[in-house]
Amino acid sequence: MTIPRNAYRLTTFLIIGHGVAAWAGKPSVQTHPWQMQTFAIHTQAPPKIDGDLSDWDFSKGAIEINGTNARENGIRDGDWDGDQDASAVCALRWDASNLYAAAQVIDDHPMPATNPVDYFAGNSPPDAPWRHDSWMLYFETIGQPAGTGRYHPKRTCPVLTHPHIGLTLATEQARNVFLPEGSDCQTRTTKTGYVIECRLPFAALGFDVREGDRLRLGHILVDVDPDQWGQIGAHFGGGYDARTWGRLRLVSEKGVGADLILGQERLVVGDALRIKCSADAMAGGSELKSITISGGEGFRKRTIPVSAALQPGGTALAIIAEVTTDWPAGSYQVTAAVAGATVAPLSFRLEATRSPVQPEIRGVQVIPSGSDERRHLPFPLKTWPVYDNVTRGDYLTFIRERSGKAKGTARSFYDRNDNNNSVLVEGMFYAAFDYRQEGKPEDARFAVDLLKRLNDAVAAGTSLQKFSTHDVRQIHFATQWLRDSAYLDPMLIEAKRALRLYMPDFSSFPGERKERGAMNRSMHVAWSAELALHYIPDLPEADKWREYIEAVWNDWYEYRDIAENSTNYDPIDLEVLIDWIPLRSNPEQLWNDPQIRAVFERHVLRTLPVGTIPSHGDCCPFNTNWHGWVAPFEVAAAKYKDGRYRWAAARLFAYALTHAENIWSWGYIGSMGAERLAAIYDQIDTSVQPIPIAPDTRVTQRQRVKVVPSRDLGPGKPSLLVESEKTPDKAMFTSGSAPEGLAAFFDLCGDAGHSLSVSPNLCGLVDKGAVLLHDLGYYEKGPEYHNMVWLEDLEGVTSAGEERTTIEAIVDGKQASYGRFRVENFQGWPVTTTREVLFAKNHFLAVKDTVHFARGFRSRLGPTFQLKDVGPAIGDHWVNSYIPVPYSRPLADYPLGRWYNPPRDLLVWFAPQADRQMELVDRKEEKINQLPARARYTWSGLPADGDAVSFTTLLLPHDPAADLVQLTAGIAAVIDTPETTVLQVAEDTETVRFAIFNQTGKQLNVDKIATDARQGLITMKKGAVASAWLQDCSKLAFEGNTICSSGSRALIQFQPQESAEGKE
């Protein structure tokens, strides 16, 4: 069968309105070719789902999955040996109820799904299609405006964001169970491979379809052979970013499809009307004839001739028009005439005046005042250890508490011959540690006995599992602690024996894996291999191991940085470094390397005064890995004699021990912490005195990370590359060093290991010791799960290119600080976002988000915040929230790692705009128990090229007893445009603060105040200026009298001697 390639492309028509007379103008036509375009053809006679594909015509709309497509716009992963190994020709059909899919697969070893392969064993269900010969389809809807009710995206696979279907070669004993409800899938083997035929109900996918609809669609063909696993993908250009997938159009039986895109459903007389019409044709012979606007009484129907032929290429047609004041208010309809297609009409309403939009609230429970749920503090704040007086003895007390439990459990397992690796290794570790501290021979003997028992079990295959890199680390430290013991020689014998059992042949591991790069897994393997060679220089294949070790070392050492961005994994990487550097030939030279020191410094600068480093990247939600920072910070303090590291370590340790309900409730926060501190206990230098981190406002830079596309991976190649270019990393705003001070933390990092870019995400906000905002950790799915602008594409635009963040300004002062962060190609869209932060120290945070559209497209966007409990009241454009108890692991049936949180509320106040709507949505059904409520202030429309949309948000911490009616009545947006915003915040009857964003630098006149500051915070008391912090300013006047001025634009900080405002 011969299938024509690239036989169809997209045609797009654009109408952007400015003048009624322009309807008669001659349209200009441009060609825009599209790649990865596919079609599902409408059918009046649905195929019979029986595995017999004789009723399918593969000459129309065929989709090829092969090596050519994989190279051009797909992926190649694992072991794939060419088209004869695995390739396919596929086709799609549709009717009002179902999508029909068929595939003819070439496979040299068809393997029905009787037993799943072990490639993903342990972290995916046995019926998962990626563990069998399968054709996997990844869908994403191209959204519609709110209120249409046409799209309700559903995740058909719990571990994926987008609807995902796996069509698996199955037997009667192992049917396709990984399918939406109501599906029917039949498969059979053939002489050259196998065939798949399936019916997928649109309702089960969450779609209410009609002709002309467009979806994003990616394909992956999984190939499982007796001794290998691989996959290739087509129309899957950038992994799980749906914008890089192919585009599927539901076309008529004639192969034509078109749809209309309306800028807004509600307009006011005089607003610009913007419309787009998008059309596809599989072949020539079709035409976009005209577009018609119909209205009610008093409006004469307008038909705009287009007369554009649809060729198997792409065209774009632009027509300019405007809704004028002589159009009557009422309902209107837009239709399009396209030869060979039925185009669904769109409606909009033109109103005489703009009416306020009521908030949309879905499922959120507003908890009233006085409710037991509101201020339930199930456990008290502890008094030990003292915040700024953490001693080495405090660390030892914590370690000893775990040591006793670990040795007791190990003794019990040892006596009953239960060879549990983790129990016996941990007991050995602490027995050796206690010997190091107390010198009791019985502890040294017990450590040797435990390791010998485990070695015997691993060698005999009777242990629970084989040795891990974690085990190797504990064995190493235990051996070092027995170095002055009579048991050192037997310990060395057992340690070397364990390392020989641990180290595999290089030919099987890791040389054939993709574990390269400055990341935790490859660094762990390389470090443990160097450790093994340290003990056993003549290890089998030692030369190959040394080559691999040096390759991984150079992955991070070339630019002296790691490739990950995660509070779970960054500390692991630092832990590897503090263990690995002593094994190198020049450890002191490495410690003195300023670039290596910079790696530790950019991490310690993240520490907030309260004693946390807010969660970011792939991680558990709150404070899980506190100890992962304490250990490397104490080592760095000793190496660099730098008290900032000791201050950070002490704050982190004190917060964890005083705020945890039960530090031993989950191993990740308790026992792992004791182990890490024990490992570095001998290196703690108490002569280094803690010094608070300064300045209050700081940003960090890191090396840029390139995530290598799957198609470019291969054995021995890094999956993450640390590059020479510097890029923003984090921004911290604090109010001095007091633990109770207001502090905020922004993640500015782009894509990196264990982290999708969500720059500039506000992933931490604390005040009075209370956590008010934090991140959702492993919900690294996109901006909708973070505290940032969330932009939804309602049109289906393609990716604009690589995202880049720039720190445009960072200014610190006594009363306030300011930061401005610019993101080009934000989230890959053709837009640039600017997030401005005005941080009023110990008072509030004002955030202004501006979105500049380089290319206009139908979108819904607005600042989004993740909240826990909501109440006791909400308004049209504000919501009050609080977090009673943060969790480290909220997804378990019983939350683990609960942390004390002082009573403190956060008012999230959006500057009101008539064309915006507040959304408050509960997401408990997604099992987001930690922060189930999502608040967003949303604008929806079709901007023109060059348009800007801005949002201003006030984040105001306050006492839970505050009167919300009075509090919100004192807040106002005096001015709020994309260029200029002035917020008024009344603290009480005597104190009012003005927060200023003024990019123009022009003079502002507000409440008898005149200033040309580009950013500022002005405090009024009893009707007079009490203090001012003015950035890029030349003057400040009140009631016509100059208060302060500068000969040139500069930072002005005005504070009369008698005022205590802003003093530290």
N, C-alpha and C positions, 0 to 999 in steps of 0.2 A: 504494500500500500504506500503510495506517495502522498505525503502531506505537505502542502505549501507552507513555507515559513514566512512570517512577517507579512501576512496577506491583508492585514487590517490595522487601522490606526484610529486615533481619536480626532473628532472635530468639535471645537468649542466655539460658542458664539457668545459675545459679551455685549450687554447693553447697559450703559452707565449714563444716567440722565442729567441733562442740564437745561435744555430748552425745547419747548414743544415744536418749534420750527425745525429742530434737528431731526424730527421723525422723517422728514422728507429728504434728508440728506442721503447721498450715496454712501453705502457702507464701505469701509476699507477692510480688505481681507488679507489675513496673514496665515502662513502655514506653521503649525506646531506639531511636529511628529511625536508620537508617544511610543514608549517601549512597554513591554510587559502588560499589554492589553489583551484580555480574553473575553469571550462571550458565552453566555448561556442562552440558547435559542428556545423560544417558546414552542411548546408542542401541544397539539390538540389530542394526540394519541400517546399517552404516557407509556414508556417502555415497561414490559413485564419484567419484574425483578426476579430473575431465575438463573443468573450467571451465563446466559446465552446472549451474546452481543450482536446477533445477526440483525436485530431490529434497530441498531445504531448506525448512523452515517458519520463516519469519522472524517469525511472529506470536508465537513463544515465545522469551523470553530474548534479544530483540534488543538490540544495543548501538549507540548512535548516536554518530557522530563528526561534530559540526557546530559552528557558531558559538555556539549556546546552551550546549552542554556545555563548549566551550572557555572561555567566559567564566566559567562556574560552577565548573568543577573541572578545567580543562585548561590548555593553553597556546596562544598564537598567536605565531608567529615568522616573520620574513621577510615576503614579499609574499603575502598571502592576501586575496582580494577577495570573500569571501562564500561561501555554501553552493554556489552554482552553479559557483564556481571549484574547490572541492574539499570534499566531504563524503561520508559513507558510512553504511550500515547493515550491521552485522556480526552474526555468530552463531557460537557455539562448541558443539561436541558432544564426547563422549568415550566411550571404552570402555577395557577393561583395558590396552590397548597404546598407544593413540594419542589425541592431541587433534586434533580436526578444526576447521578455521577457514574461514569463508566471508565475503566482503564484496562488497556491491554499491556501487560507487564512482561518484559523480557527479564528472565532471572535464571542464571545457570544452576542455582540450587534453591528451588522453591521449598520453603520450610513452613508448613502449616503451624498455627499457634496451638501447639500441644503443651510445650514446656517453654516458658519464657527464658530468654538468654540472661546471663548473669551480669551483663555489662552495667546495668543500672540497679542491680539487686540491692535491696535495703533502703532505697530512697524513692521507689516508685512502685505502683501496684503491679501485680504480675500480668494483668490484662492490658497494661499500657501499650499503645501501638508502637512506641519507639523501642519495644523489646521484641518485636516480631517483624516479619515481612509485611509491610503496610504502606498504604498511600495516605498521608496525613494532609488535611486541609486546615488552614488557619484563616478565619474570617474576622473582619472588622467592619462594622457598619460605617457608612459616611453619614454622620448625624443629621437630624432634622431639627428645625426650630421647636422650642418647647410648645406643648399643646397639640402637636399633630398626632401624638399617640401611635406613631408608626414604627418606632424603633425602640426596643427595650433590650439592649445588648446583654446577653447572658454568657457566663463562662461555662462552657460545657465540660471543661477540665478544671478541677479545683486548683491545680498549681499554675495555671496560665491565666493571664488577664483576658485574652480574647477568646471568642468561641472557637473551639478546636475539635476536629472530627478525626478519628482514626479508623480507616477502613482496612481491616486486617485479614490476610489470608487465613481462614479459619477452618477447623474441622467441626463435625457435629458435636464433639466433646468440648470444644473451646470456641463457642460462638462469639461474634463481635458484641461484647457487652459494654464497650467504651463508646457508646453512641447515644445521641439524644433519644428521649422517649418517643416511640412511634416510628422509629426508623426501621428499615428493612435492608439488610446487606447480604448478598450472596456472592460466593467466590468459588472458583474451581481451578485446578492446575491444568496446564496445557503442555504441549511438547516443548515449547520454548519458554515457559514461565507460568504465568497464571493470569486470570482475569478477575476484575472486581466490578460489581454492579450494585448500586445502592439508591435508596430513596430517603431523603432527609426532609422532614416536615419543617417548613419555615417557622411555624408557630413554636416548635421546640427550640429553634435557634433564636427566637425573640424578634423575628422580622415579620412585618405586615407588608408584603411586597406588592408592587405593581410594575407594569412595563416601563422600562427606562431607568429603573433604579440602578444605582452603582454601589458596589461593595469593594473592599480591599480583600485580596485573596492570595495566599501563598501556598505553595505545594512542596511537600517533602516526600521522597520515596525512600523508605527504610529497607535496607538489605541485610538480612541475617543469614549468614552461611555457617557451616559446621564449626569453623575455627575463627570467624571474624565477624565484625559488625561494622556497618558503614551506612551512610546516607548521602543522597544528593538532593538538591532543591532547585526548583525553577520558580521564577517570579518571587524570589525570597532574598532580595539583594542585601539587606542589612540585618539579618537575624530577626529579632522579635519586635523591631520598630516597624509597625504596620505601614508607615509611609513609604517604606522601601519595598513593599510587596507589590504584586501586580494589581491591576484594576479589572474587576469583572463587571460587565454591563449585561443586564437582562434585556435582551432584544426581542423584537417581534419575529414571526416566522420568516419574514423577509430579510432579517438580519440588520434591522435598523432600530436604534433606541435613542431617546432624548428625554431630558428633564429640564424643568425650569427651577431657577434658584432666585428667591426673592430676598431683597435686603432686609426688610422688616415687615412684620405682620400688622403693626400698629404705627401709623404715621399721623402727624399733624399737618394741616393745610400749610403749605410752604416748604415742607421737608423735601429733600431730594429723594426721588424714587430710583432705586437701582435694581436692575434685573439681569440675570444671566441665563442663557440657555446653552446647555451642553448636549451635543449629539454625536453618536457613533454610527458608522456604517461599515459592515464587513466587506462590502464591495461598492462599486460605483452605481450610479443610477438613481440615487436618492437626492432630495433637496429640502433644505429648510426654507419654506416658502414665506412665512410671515409670522408676526407676533401681534396679538390683539389684546387691548385693554378695554374691558367693559365695566360700566358703572351703573348706578341707579338713575333715578329721575334727575334731569338737569345735566347729565353728562352724555356727550355724544361718543359712541364707541369709536375707538381709534384702531385701525389696522395698519401696522407698519410693515411694508413689503421688505423682504430680505433677499429672496431669490438667490440663495447660495447653494451651489451644487456640492454634495457630499462625495468626496473622492476617498479612495483608500489611503489618504494622507491625513493631514490635520489642518484645520483652518480656524481662525479666530476673527469674529466680526464685532466691531464696536460701534454702538449707536448712542448718542448722547441725548438726554431728555431731562425734564424737570417737572415736578408737581407744582403747579402755579396756584396762586391764591384764588383763581376763578374756578378751580375744581371744587365741586360741592362735597361736604362731608358725607360719608357713607361707606358702603361696602363695594369693593372692586374685585374683579377677577382678571387674571392674566392667562392667556392660552397661546399655544404655538402650533403651527401647522407644519408637519414634517412628513414628506412622502414616505409611505411604508411604515409609519410608526404612529402610535397613539400616545400623545403627550398629556400627562395628568395636569389639570389646571391648578393654579395657585390663587389664593385669595388674600386680600389685605383690607384693612379698614383705615380710612382717612378720617381723623377726628378734627373737630373745630378747635379744641383746646386740649392740652396734654393733661391727663388725669393721673394721680399717683397710682403706682403699681403696688399691690399688696404682696407681702412676702409669701414665698412658697415654703410650706413646712410639711415634711413627709416623715412621719413616724417618730419624731423626736418628743420625748416626754419632758415637759417643763416641770422641774421639781420646785414646789412652793417653799416659802420660808417656814422654818420650824419643823420641817420634815426630818425624820430620823436619818433618811438617806443623805440629807444635805451636809450635816456636820458630824458624821459618825467617824470618830477616831478610835479604831479598835486596839491601839497599842500606844504606849507613851514614847516620848523622845528620851533616849538614854543620856547619861551624863559622862560616860567614859567612851573613848579617851577625850581629853581636853583639846579643843580645836588647835590652838597654837602652842601646845606643849606636848606633842607626840614624841615619845622617847623610843629608844631601841628596845627597852623593856616592854613597852606596849606591843610592839611587833611580836616579841617572844611570847608574851601571854596569849596572843591570838593564835600563834603557830602551835603552842603547846596544847591548846584546847582540841585542835584537830589531831595532833600527834597521838594523844592518848586513845582517842576513838579509833584511829587507823590501826594502831598496833594491836589493840584489843580485838578488832574484827579480824585482822590477819592471823592472830593466834588461834582464833576459833576456826577459821577456814583451814589453817595448817594442820590443826589437830584432827580434823575430820577428813583430811585428804581431799579437800575441795580446791581445785586448781583454777581459781578465778584470777585471771591476769591482773586486772585493775586492783583488786584487793591485796594480792600478795606483793605486787610492785609498790603500792603505796605504803604498805607496812614496812617493807624493806627500806624505802626512802626515809621514813620517819625514825625507824630504829637507828639508822646510820646518823641521821641528824641529831638525835638525842645523845648518841655516843659522842659526837663532836662537841656538844655543849656540856655533858656531864662526865664523860669518860668511863661509863660503865661497860665492862667487857661483855656482859650479857646482851646488851643492845647490839654490839658489833657482831657477836655470834649469831643472833637472831636474824640480822640482815643477810648474812651469808647463807644461813639455812633456808630462808625464804627464796632467795634467788636460785639456789641449787635445786630446790623442789620445783620451781617454775621451769627452769631449764630442762629438767628431766621430763616434765609434762609436755613442754613444747616439742621436744625431740621425739617423744613417743606419740604425739598427736592427741594427748588426753587433756590438754589445756583448753580453756574456753575459747581462746583465739591465739593468733601468732603475736609476736612482739610488734609494737608500733613505735613511731618516732618519739612519742610521749614517754613510752617505757624506757627507751634508750636514754633519754635525757635524765630520768630519775636514776637509772642505773649508774650513769656517769657521775652525778653528784654524790650518790651513796658511796661510790668507790673513792672519790676525792676525800670525803669526810673520814674514811677509815685509813688515811695515808699514814698516820702515826700509830696504828693499831697492830697488834699481833695477828689480826685477821686480814691484813691487807693482801697478803699473797693469795689466800684462798678466794678472797673477793675478786682479785684481778683475774684469777682462773675462770671464775663464774661469769665475770663481766665480759671477758673475751669470748667465752662460749656463747653467751647471749647474743653478742654482736654477730658472731658467725651464723647463728640461727636467724637473726633479723635480716642480714644483708642478702638480697637475692642475687642471682646472676645478672650481670649488667645487660646481657643480651635480651633478657626478658623484662627488666625493670631498672631504671626508668627510660632506657634508650629508645624504646618503641612508643613511649607516651609523649604527650605534648606538655609535659610539666617543665617548662622553661619560663623564665621571666622573674622579675623582682617581686615575687608573690609568696604567700605563706607556704603553699604546698611544695613548690620546687625548692625554696630556700630551706625548708625543713629536711627534705631528702638530701640535699647537697651537704648541709651542715652535719646531719647524722652520718653520712658517708665519710666526711672528713674526720669525724670523731672515731668512727670505726677504724680508719686507717691510722689514727693516732695511737690506738691500742694495738692494732694488727697491721703493721706496714706491708706484710706480704699477703694481704687479702686477695683472693682470686679476682682476676681482672682488675687489679689495682690501677693499672695505667689508664684503662677506660674510665674508671671511677674518677681518677684525678682530672682527666680531661673534662668530664661532666661537671665536677665541682668547680673548676675554674670558669667554665662557661656560665654557670649560674651566679657565681660570685661577681663576675664582670657584668651580668645583667643589671645588677644594682650599683656596682662600684663605678661603672663608667661615668655616671653622672651623680653618684652618691645619693640616690633616693630610691624609695620603694614605690611600687606601682599601684598600691591599693589605697582606698579611701573609706575606711570603715572602723567604727569603734570596737568591732569584734576582731578585725584582722590586722589593723595597724599595730596594736600592742603585741600581737604574735610575731610580727615581723621585727619589731624592736627587741623582743625577747630572743629571737634567733640571733640578732646581731650581737647582743651582749654575751651570748654563749659562743658565737662563732669567732669573733675577733680574737679572743685569747688563744685559739687554735692556729691562727695564722703565724707566719714567720716574723711579722713586725707589728705586734699588737700596740706598743706604745706609739709608734709612728701613726698607726691608724686612729688611735684615740685623739691624737693631736692634730689630725687632719681637720681643717676648719669646715670643710663641706660635710664631713660625717657629723661633726658637732651641730651643724645647721639642721640635720635631720631630726636630732633629738630636740633642738630648740623649737622648731616649728610645731612640734607636738606638745611640749610643755606650755607654750603660750596659749594653748586652747583652754587651760584650766580656769574655770570661773571661781570667784572667791568663795562661793557657798561650798565648794568641794566636789564639783562634778565636771565632767567633760560631756556635753550633750551628745546623745546618740545621733549617728549619721551613717549613711551607707547601709549595707546589709548587716544587720545586727539585731540583737534583742532590744526591746524598746527603751528601757531606762536603767542606766547605771550598772548593767550586768558585769561589765569588764573593768570595774574600778581598779582592781588589783593588777590588771594588765598594764596600767599606767604607773602604778606605785613602784613596781619592781625596777623597770628601766630608769625611772626618774631618780631613784635612790642610787643606782649605779652611776648615772650621769653626774649626780651631785658629788659623788666621791671622786670621779675621774676629773671633773672640771672645776672642783672646789667652788661651785656656783650654788648659792643658797636658794635661788629661785626653784630649783628642782626639789630641794628638801621641803620648801614651803608648799609646793604643789602636791608632793607625795603625802605630806602630813594632812593637808586639807582633804584630799581624796580618802585617805584612811579614816580620818575622824568622821567625815560625813557618813561613810559606809557603816562604821561600827555604831554610831549613835542613832542613825535613822532606820537601819534595817529592823524589821519586826523580829526576824530570826535569821541571822546571817548564815545558818546551816540549813535553811529550808530547801536550798537548791545548790547542787554542787558547783554550778557555774559562778555563784557569787560568794560561796563560803569556802569549801574545801580546795577549790582551785586557787583561791586567794592565798590560803595558808601555804600551799605548796610553792607558789611563786615567791612569796616572801621568804620562805625557808631557803630557797635556792640562792637568794642574793644576800641573806642575812649577814654573812661574814664580810660583805663588801660595804655595808652601811658605815658611813663616816660621820660620827656624831659631832666632830669638831666643826663641820660645816653648819653654820647657823642659817635658819630659814630667812629668806628675804622675799617680800611680796613682789609679785610680777607687776611690772610697769612697762608702758604707760597704761592708763585706764582703757584707752581705745587703741586697738592694734590689729594689724592684718598680717597674714603670713602668705608666703609664696612657696610653690613647689615646682618640681619638674613636671612638664606636661606628659601625659600618658596616652599612648596610642593603643587602642584595643584592636588587635589584629583580626580581620574578618576570617570567618571559618574557612572560606575558600583558599586562603593563603597559609593555612596552618599545615603542619606536617611533622613527622617524627623529629624531635630534637630542635624544633623551632619555638621561640617564645610566643605565648599567646598575648602577652602584654609587653609593650616596649616603653621604657623610660627614655624620653627625648631630651634634647639639649635646651629646648625653649622653656623659660620660666612662665608660670601661669598662676593666677590667684588661687588660694587655698581656703582660708577661713578669715572671718572678721569677728572680733570680740569687742563688745561695748560694755564697760563696767563703771560702777560709781565708787571707785576706790577699792580698797582691799577688804573691807568689812564683809563678813559672810552674809549679812542681811541685806546688802545693797542690791539695787536693781541691776540686772545684767542680761545681755542678749548675745546670741551666738548665731552666726550666719555661715552656711556652707556655700562656698564659691567654686568648689572643685568641679571640673568637667567630668566626662566619662573616665572611669578608672576601674581598677579591679574591685569587684564586689560593690560597685556603685554606679548607678546611672546618674547622669548629670541632672541635678535639680537646683542649679544655681539661679538666683541667690535665695536659698531656702532658710527661713528663720527656724532653726531646729532646736532652739532652746531659749526660754525666757523665764527668769526667776526673780522673785522679790520677797523681802522679809523672810528669806529662807524657804519660800514655797515655790514649787515648780508650777508654772502657769501654762507653759506650752512646751511640748517636746515632740520628737519625731516618732513615726510609727515603725521605725526599724525595718524589719524584713519586708514591709510593704513597699519595696522599691519598684513600684509599677508606673509611676508617673507623677506629675505635679498635683493631681487630684488627691494624693495621699500625703501632701506636704503643705507647709505654710508659705505659700507663694502664689503667683499668678498661675491660674489654670486656663489654658486656651484650648478650645475644642474647634476642630476643623469641621464645618458643616457643608463643605463643598467638595473636598477631595483633592487638595493641592499636593504637589510633590514636594519632597524634601528640598530645602533651599541650600543645604550644605552644612559644613561643620560649625558647630556652636563654639563661640569664643566669649569669655568673660574678661572684662577690663575693670580694674579699680580706678575710677576717674577722680575720686577725691576721698580723703580720710583726714579729719581734723578733730583734735582733742582740745577740750577746754575745761575750766573749773565747773561751769554750770551745765554744759551740754557738749555733745560731740556730734559729728555729722559724717556720713559716708554715702558715696554714690557709686553704684555698681551697674555697669552696662553689659548686656548680653546680646551679641549679634547672632542672627540666625537662632533665636531662642527656641530651644527644643527642636531645632531643625526646620522651623517655619520661616517664611520670608518676612520676618519681623525682627525688630530690635526692641528689647525692653530695658528700661532704666528703673532701678529701685533706689530711691533716696531714703535715707534713714536719719531722722532727727531724734537724738537720744537725750531727753531731758533727765539728767542724772537724779536718781531716786524719786522720779515723778512719773514719767510716761515715755512711751515710744510712739512717734508719728512716722508712718511709712507712706511714701508716695510712689505708686507704680504707674509708669507711662509706657504704653505699647505703641510703637511706631511701625506702621505697615509699609514696607517697601513695595509690596504687591498686595492689593486688596483682595480679600476672599471672605466668603460668608463664614462667620465665626461667632462663638459664644465664649466670653472670657470674663475674668475678674479675680481679685485676690481671694484666696481660699485658706481656711484655718481649720485645724483638726482639734476638736474639743472633747472633753469627757462629759461632765454633767452640765446641764443648762438650766438656768433659773436664778432667782424666783420669777423673772419676767424677761420678756423680749419685746423689741419694738420693730418698727417698719424697716429700720436700717441699723439695728444694733442687737447684740445678744450678750447676756451675762453668763459667765462660765466659771468652772473651778474643777480642780482635780483632787478628790478626797484622798486617794491612795494610789500612787504610781506603782506599776508592776514591772518586774524584769521579764517575766514570762506570762503574759496574759492569755495565751491561746490554750493553755492546758485546762482541763476540767476544773481544777482548783488552781487559781493563780499562784505562782511561785515568786518569791523574791519581792515581798511587799515592803514599801518604804513609807515612813512617817512623812506627812506633808502638812505644815502649819496651815491653819485657816486663812485663806487669802483668795480673793476673787479677781477675775480679769474681765473688764468690759471691752468687748470688741465692737468698735463704733465706726461705721462706714460713713464718710461724708456723703450726704444725700444728693442724688441726681434724679431728675424726673424720668429719665429713660433707663433706670437701673432697677433691679429686683434682688432682694435678699433671698437666698435659698438656705434652708436649714434641713439637712437630710440625715436620717439615722441609717447606719450601715451595720447593725448587729447581725443581719443575715449573712454578711461577709465574714463573720466571726472576728470583727475588729472590736473586741471587748474593751481594749485599753482606751481608745479614743473613738467612740462610735459616731459622734456627731460631726458633720462637716458643714461649716458656714462659708458661704460665698456671696459676694456682691457682684451681680452679673449684668453685663451689657451684651446685647445680641444684635448683630447687624451685618451689613455688607459695606465695609469702608472702601473708600477710593484709594488708589495708590498714593502714598505719602501722608495719609491721615494718621492722627494720633488719638488714642483713647487713654484717659488717665483715671486713676482711683486713689483716694486718700483714706488711710485707715489709722485710727487712734487706738492704741492698745494701752489701756489705763488700769493698772493694778489698784485695788482698793479694799478697804475693810468690808467683810461680809455683811456687817450691820448697816452699811451705807444705804440711804434712800435712793433707789435707782431713778425714781421720777425726778428728784431734785438733782441728782448727779448728771443725768442726761440733759436736763433742761439747761445746765450751765455750759454745754458744749455746742459749738456752732462752727460751721464753715463760712467764715466771713467772705472769703473768695475761694473759688475752686475751679480752675481751668487747667488745661495741660501745661501752661506756662507758669502759672502762679497759684499758690494756695496759702491761705492764712487760716489757721485753726485757733479758735478761742476756747480755752479750757478754764472754767471757774473752779478753783479748789475749795473756796468757801465764800462767804459774803464779802470778804475783804481782798482776796487774792485771785487774780486772773492772770493766766499765762497765754501768750500768743506764740504759736509755732509757725515759722515762716519758711516757705519754699518759693523762691523768686528767681528763676533761671534767667530772666531778662535783665536783672540788675537795675531795672527802672525804679523810680521812687514809688513807694507805697504809702498811702494815707489811710490809717486804720485807727479809729477811736482816739483821735487827737495825736496819734503817733505818726511820724514821718521817717522813713528810712529807705535806703537803697540796697540793704543787705540782700545777698543772694540766698542766704540761709540765716535763720536766727531764732532765738528764744528770748522773749521779753516778758519780764514779770512785773505786774502792776500790783501795788498794795495801797489800799485806801485812795485809789484814784491817781496815784503818782507812780512814776517808773522807779521800781526798787532795784532792779538789776537787768542786765542785758548781755547776751552772748550773740555777737553778730559776725558772720563770716562773709568775707569778700565785700566789705562795707566801707563807705567813706563818711557816713554821718548818721546820727540819730537825733531827732528833735521831738519835743513834746510841747504841745500847745504853742507851737511856733518858736520855741526857745531851743537852741542847740544844746544837747546834753553832752555829746562827745562827737569828735570828728577825727578824720585822718587825712593827711595830705594826699594819700593814694589809697586804693582799695586794699583793705587789710582785715585781719581778725581783731575785732574790738570786744573787749570784756569789761563791761561797766558794772561796778558794784560799790556803792558808797560804804564808807567805813562803818556806819551805824547799822548797816544791813547784814544779817547773818546768812542771807540767801546764797546758797551755792558753796559756802565754805566747806572745806574738807575736814 
